[in-house]
Amino acid sequence: MTTTFILVRHAAHDRLGQFLAGRTTDVSLGEAGRKQAERLAAQLAREGVASIYTSPRKRTNETAGAIAAAAGLGQVTRAEALDEVDFGAWSGKTFETLHSDSLWRQWNSMRSRVRAPGGETMSDVQRRVTQFVETLAKDHDGRKIALVSHADVIKALVCHVLGLSLDAWPRFEIAPASVSAVAASGGDMKLLMLNREVPEHDETAHLLTARR
């Protein structure tokens, strides 16, 4: 049977695009982000999600909590494998500061080979999220599972599914509160949907069927 993974990027926080939140623990959703999470939750409530797993970060937990409440699911499971990239010394720095760092520029041009200072490589990230999905596929055969995570983590998994180099990360977008989907069956995975954003005024369509 096929297990469907609904890959959700957390909704927006107030300083999105201004600094590298990374594993900073106290980054909450902003007002706009909470509205995004509510719209997303209203649509996912109709998708028959059986379980929700989330990164340990506050912004992902808030997004996952909204989905769980709308779907009538009482439990959200935190998973280290879905955590944000460990950016090490870069976490919490503004992008203005980071752009003057030569290693940061190398990271963004060769993510397949560069390690964040005191942190992870994108290969590390891809390995942990892929192994997690493969394990869940065996444990939740035939179900729909929501994974609430971060843009780069979702991109790492998508690159694996499509057989792309990790350096292909700029070729597609994973927007805040967007939904992507992957189907896993018999050890194989395929991409069903990429970066579907929830419309502000249309809450009638099913996310996984709207584009078929």
ZAKOL-315528 format. One record per residue: residue in one letter; x, y, z of N, C-alpha, C, O in turn. Coordinates in steps of 0.2 Angstrom, whole numbers, plus 2048, in hexadecimal, padded with zeros to 3 digits. Layout:
BEGIN
AXYZXYZXYZXYZ;...
This chain:
BEGIN
M8047FA80080080080080480680080A806801;T80180C7FE8058127FE8048178047FE818806;T80981980780981E80C80A82580980F826806;T80682980B80683080880983580E806835813;F80E83880C81183D81180F84480E811846809;I80C84881380A84F81180F85381581085381B;L81385681181985A81381786181481686580F;V81786481A81586B81C81B86F81E81E86D823;R81C87481B82087981E81C87D82381787F822;H81F87F82881C88382D81A88A82B81D88C826;A81588D82E81289382C81789882D81C897831;A81689F82B81B8A482C81C8A78338178A7836;H8228A98358238AC83B8248B48398258B5833;D8248B883D8248BF83C82B8C283982B8C7835;R8308BE83A8378C08378398BC83183F8BC830;L8348B982E8368B582883A8B98238388BE821;G8408B68218448B981C8498BE81E84D8C181B;Q8488C082584D8C58288538C282C8588C482B;F8528BC82F8578B88328568B18318518AE830;L85C8AD83385C8A68328598A383985D8A383E;A8538A183985089F840854898842855898848;G85589483D85888E83F85588A84584F889844;R85988884985688484F85588985585588785B;T85588F85485389485984C89285C847891858;T84B89186284588D86583F89286683A88F866;D84089886683A89D8688378A08628348A5863;V83889E85C8358A185682E89F85582D899854;S8298A38578228A185681F8A48508228A884C;L8198A184E8168A48488148AB8498128AD84F;G8148AF8448118B68458098B58438078B0842;E8068BB8437FF8BB8427FD8B983B7F98B583B;A8018BB8368008B88308018B182F7FD8AD82C;G8068AE8338078A78338028A383680089E834;R7FF8A683C7FA8A283F7F48A283B7F089D83B;K7F28A78377ED8A68327EE8A182C7EA89E82A;Q7F48A182A7F789C8257F58958287F3891825;A7F789482E7F788D8317EF88B8327EE886831;E7EB8908337E488F8347E188D82D7DD88882D;R7E38908287E088F8217E388881F7DF88481D;L7E98878207EC88081F7E987A8237E7875820;A7E887C8297E587682D7DE87582B7DC86F82B;A7DA87A8297D38798267D38748207CE87081F;Q7D887581C7D88718167DB86A8177D8865815;L7E086981C7E386381D7DE85F8217DE858821;A7D98628257D485E8297D085A8247CD855827;R7CF85B81E7CC8578197D08528157CD84E811;E7D68518177DA84D8137DB8468177DE841814;G7D884581D7D883E8207DF83D8237E2837822;V7E38428257E98418297E983C82F7E483D833;A7ED83782F7EC8328357F183483A7EF833840;S7F78378397FC83983E7FF83F83C800841836;I80284384180684983F80C84984380C847849;Y81284A83F81884A84281B85184181A85483C;T81F85484682185B84582885B84882B85884C;S82C86084483286284783186584E82C867850;P83786585283686785983586F85A83487185F;R83687385483687A85582F87D85682A87A855;K82F88285A82988585C82488785681E886856;R82788A85182388C84B82088684781A886845;T82388084782087A84481B877849816874847;N81C87785081887485481187885480C875855;E81287F85380B88385380888184D80188184D;T80B88084780887E8418058778417FF87683F;A80887384480686C84580086C84A7FB868849;G80087084F7FB8708547F48728507EF870852;A7F587784C7EF87A8487EC8748447E6873844;I7F08708417EE86B83C7EB8658407E586383F;A7EE8648467EB85E84A7E486084D7E085C84D;A7E386784F7DD8698527D786984D7D286684E;A7D986B8477D486B8417D286483F7CC86283D;A7D785F83F7D685883D7D38548437D284E842;G7D38578497D085384E7D584D8517D3848854;L7DC84F8507E184A8527E484D8597E6853859;G7E484985E7E684C8647EE84C8657F084F869;Q7F18488617F88478627FD84985C7FB847857;V80284D85E80784F85980D84C85C80F84E861;T81184985781784685981D84A85781E84B851;R82184C85C82884F85A82D84B85782E84585A;A83084C85283584884F83C84C84D83B85184A;E84184A85084884D84F84984D84884D852845;A84784884484984783D84684D83984984E833;L84185083B83E85583884085C83A83E861837;D84585C83E84886384184B86783B84D864836;E84B86E83C84E87283885687083785886D83B;V85887283286087183186387483786287A839;D86887083986D87383E87287883B877876838;F87087E83B87488383887A88583D87E88A83B;G87B88284288188484788188B84887C88E84B;A88788E84788889584988489A8458848A0847;W88189883F87D89D83B87689E83E8738A383D;S87489984386D89A84586C8A18498708A384D;G8678A48478658AA84A8688B18478668B6849;K86D8B08428708B583F86B8B88398678B5836;T86C8BF8388688C283386B8C082C8718BE82C;F8678C08278698BE82086E8C381E8738C281A;E86E8CA8208728CF81E8798CD82187E8CE81D;T87A8CA8278808C882A8838C28268898C2825;L87E8BD8258808B78228838B881B8888B5819;H8808BD8178828BE81088A8C080F88D8C080A;S88C8C38158938C58158988BF81789E8C0817;D8958B98188998B381B89B8AF8148968AD811;S8A18AE8138A38AA80D8A08A380D89E8A0808;L8A08A081389E899814897899813894894810;W89389E81588C89E81388A89E80C88689A809;R88E8A280888E8A280188F89B7FE88C8997F9;Q8948988018968917FE89188C7FF88F8887FB;W88E88D80588888980788288980287F884800;N88188F80087B8907FC87D88E7F487888E7F0;S88388D7F388588B7EC8878847EC8868817E6;M8898817F188B87A7F18888767F888C8747FC;R8828767F887F8737FE88186C7FF880869805;S8828697FA8848617FA88A8607FD88C85A7FF;R88E8657FE89586480189786880789C86780A;V89486E80889687280D89287181488C870814;R89587181989287082089187782389687B823;A88C87882788B87E82B88F87E830891879833;P89288483389788483889488183F890884842;G89787B84189487884788E87584688A87384B;G88C87483F88587183E88586B83988A867839;E88086B83587F86583088186782988186D827;T88286282588286281E87A86181C87785E81F;M87986381687286181387285981286C857812;S87785681187784F81087584C817871847817;D87784F81C87584C82386D84D82486A848826;V86B85382186485482286084F81E85B84C820;Q86284E81785E84A81385E84381585983F815;R86484181886483A81B85F83982085C834821;R85F83D82585A83C82B85383D82984F83982C;V85184182584A84282384883C81E84283A81F;T84C83A81A84B83481684A82E81A84582A818;Q84E82D81E84E827822848827826844822828;F84682D82984082D82D83982C82983582882B;V83982E82383382D81F83382681D82D82381D;E83982381B83981C81A83681781F83381281E;T83881982583681582B82E81682C82B81282E;L82C81C82C82581E82D82181A82881B818829;A82381A82181F81781C81E80F81E81980D81C;K82280C82182180582381C80582981880082A;D81D80A82E81980A83481180C83280D80A836;H81081082D80A81382C807811825805816821;D80880B82380780981C7FF80B81A7FB80981E;G7FF80E8157F88108127F58168157EF817813;R7F881A8197F581F81D7F882681A7FD826816;K7F582C81C7F783281A7FA8358217F7835826;I80183782080583A82680784182480A84281F;A80684582980884C82880F84D82C80F84B831;L81385082881A85182B81B85982A81B85C825;V81B85C83081C864831823865832826864837;S82686882D82E86A82D83087082B82C87582B;H83587182883887782583A87681E83B87181B;A83B87C81B83C87C81484287881184187480D;D84887981484E87581284D86E81385086A80F;V84A86C81984986581A84486281584685C812;I83F86581383A86380E83E86280783D85E804;K84286780684686880084A8627FF84B85F7FA;A84E86080585285A80584F8548038518507FF;L84985380684584D80484384D7FD8438487FA;V8408527FB83E8537F48448517EF84384E7EA;C8498547F084F8537EC85184B7EC8538487E7;H8508487F18518417F284C83D7ED84E8397E9;V84683F7EE84083B7EB84183C7E38408387DF;L8438427E18448447DA84B8427D784C8437D1;G84F8407DB85683E7D985A8447D785F8437D3;L85984A7DA85D8507D98628517DE86284E7E3;S8688547DB86D8567E086A85B7E586585F7E4;L86D85B7EB86B8607F086C8677EE86986C7F0;D8718687E987286F7E686D8717E286D8777E0;A86786D7E186286F7DD85D8737E18578757DF;W85E8747E88598777EC85687E7EA85087F7EB;P85A8827E68578887E48528887DE84E88D7DD;R8518827DB84D8817D58468807D78418817D2;F8448807DD83D87F7DF83C8837E68408837EA;E8368857E78348887ED8308847F282C8807F0;I8318857F882D8827FE82B88880282E88A806;A82588B80182289180482088F80B81E88A80C;P81F89480F81C893816815891815811893811;A81388C81980D88981980B886813805884812;S81088480F80E88080980E87980A81187680F;V80B87580580B86E80680E86A80080C86C7FA;S8128668018148617FC81285A7FE810859804;A8138557FA81184F7FB8158497F881784A7F2;V8178447FB81B83F7F98178387FB814837800;A8178347F681482D7F781A8287F781E8287F3;A8198237FC81E81E7FD81B8177FD816816800;S81E8137F981B80C7F88208077F68248087F1;G8218027FA8267FD7F882D7FF7F88317FD7F4;G82F8047FC8358077FC83780C7F783C80F7F7;D83280E7F28328137ED82E8197F08298187F3;M83181F7EE82D8257EF82C8297E98318297E4;K82782D7E88258317E38228387E581E8387EA;L82483D7E28218447E481A8447E18198437DB;L8158467E580E8477E380C84E7E28088507DD;M80F8537E680E85A7E581385E7E881785B7ED;L8148647E681A8687E881786F7EA8158727E5;N8198717F08188787F181187B7F08108807ED;R80C8777F280587A7F180387F7F780487C7FC;E8028857F580088A7FA7F988A7FB7F588A7F6;V7F688B8017EF88B8037ED8928017EF897803;P7E88927FC7E58997FA7E189C8007DE898805;E7E18A28007DE8A68067D68A58067D38A680B;H7D38A58007CC8A58007C989F7FD7C389F7FB;D7CC8997FC7C98937F97CB88E7FE7D188B7FE;E7C688C8027C88868077C48808057C287C809;T7C287F7FF7BE87A7FD7C18747FA7BF86E7FA;A7C78767F67CB8717F37CF86C7F77D186E7FC;H7CF8667F67D48617F97DB8627F67DC8627F0;L7E08637FB7E68657F97E985F7F47ED8617EF;L7E88597F67EC8547F27E88527EC7EB84E7E8;T7E28557EA7DF8537E47DE8597E07DB8597DA;A7DF85F7E27DD8657DF7E18667D87DF8697D4;R7E78637D87EB8647D27EB85E7CD7EF85E7C8;R7E88597CF7E88537CB7E48547C47E384F7C0;
